[in-house]
């Protein structure tokens, strides 16, 4: 909740400054308070420094502040709240892709195991068939072998 309120406060500062005029820090803070956005002790200055660091606000180091073109564009595109939602959505999409690949790997492992089992049964069947064919061949070549199998079976 604290993070969302900070994001909202940064967006509110940009919205107040978004008229392309030069504002004073005191007037901007007062206008925000009228809109119900109240910053703690130095939180307003910290917010301005964050906006300046991100390139959305310029100030002369004194009392004058102004939104940059990038700041106007950023707030029109939804501001920090939209960015936070996009980042959360991107994280969700990444997690979904990881889960999909894990499920796919598990499925491939299961298929591989089943294929190995079928291959083993096929090898056993092939060996058994080869043994029968060898016995049939020996029975044709040597009649005593044929007689032996007729007596035992």
N, C-alpha and C positions, 0 to 999 in steps of 0.2 A: 504494500500500500504506500509506503514511504517513497519508493521509486516512482510509482505512477504520479504521485502528487508533485514530485520534483520535475518530472517530465512535463506535467501540465503547467507548472509555474514557468518553465523555460518557454513553452509555447505562448503563454499569456504575455510574457515580456516582449516576445517577437511580434505578437499581434498589436500591442500598444505602440510599438515603434514602427509599424508597417505603413506609416503615412508619408514616408520619405522626407520628413522634416527632422531638423536637429532638435533633440530633446535634452533637457537637463536631467541628471540622475535623480534629483529631488522631485521634480515634477513627474517623472515616470513612476517613481515609487509611490507617490501620492495618488496618481491615476489608477495604479494597480490596487491600492488599498480601497479606493472607491468601488472598484469592481469586485471586492471581496478577496483579493489575493494579497495575503499579508505574509511578508517575509520576516524571518527572525533576524536578530542582531546584524550580522554581516552577510546573511544569506543572499540579499539582493546583489551585493557587490560580487560575491562568489558566482552567482548566476550570470552576471554581466561578463565576468572574466571567462567563464565557460563559453558563453556565446561568442566572445571575442576570439578565443582560442580556436573555436570551430569555424571562424571566418564569417559569422552571421551579423556581427555588430562591430562598428568601429567607434572608438572614443579617443579623445585627444589626451587622455591621461588626467585631464582636469574634470570638468563637470559636463561636457557635451558628449552625447552619444547619438548614433545614427545607425539604422539598419542598412546592411549592404544589399546589393542586388541578389547575391546568393542567399542571404537571409530571407528576403522577400519571396524568392522562388521556393526555398525550403518550407516556409510556413504555408505557402499556397498548396504545396504538395502534401500537407498534413503535419509537418513539423516533427518534433521528437516523438510524439505519441504514435504517429504513423510509422516512424522508423523503428520504434520499439516493437510495435505489432508485427512489422515486416520481419525484424530479426527473430522474434518468437516463432513466427510462421516458418521462416527458413530453418530454424532449429528443429521444428516439428517435422518438416519435410525431410531433413537429413536423417532424423531418427527413424522415420517411416522407411526410408530407403535402406538404412542399416538393418532394420527388422526384416524387410523384404528379402534382402540378400542372405540373411541368416536362415530364413525359412527355405529359401532356394537351395542353399548349401545343405541343409538338413534333408530336403527332398532328394537331392542328388546323391547324398550318402545312402539313403534308403534304397534308391534305385540301383546304386552300385552294389549294395549288399545282395539284393534280390537277383541281380544279373550274375553275381558270383555263384549263388546257390544253383541257379539254372544251368550255369556252365558246368558245375560239378556233377549234377545229375546227368547232363548230356554226356560228359566224359565217362561216367559209370555205365550208362546205357551203351555207348559206343564200344567200350571195353567188353561188355557182355556179348554184344553182337559179334565182335571180332572173335571172341572165344568160341562161339557157336559155329562161326564160319570155318575156323581152324579145325574144329572137331569134325565137321561135315567133310572137309577136304581130306583129313586123315582117314576117315571111314571109307572114302572112295578109293584112296591109294592102297590101304592095307585092310583086307577083309577081316583079319583077326581083331582089329580095333572095333570094327562094326559089330562083330559078334560079342565082344566084351560089353559094349554099351547096350546091346539088346538084352543081355543076361541081367545086367544091373538095373536097368531102368524098366 
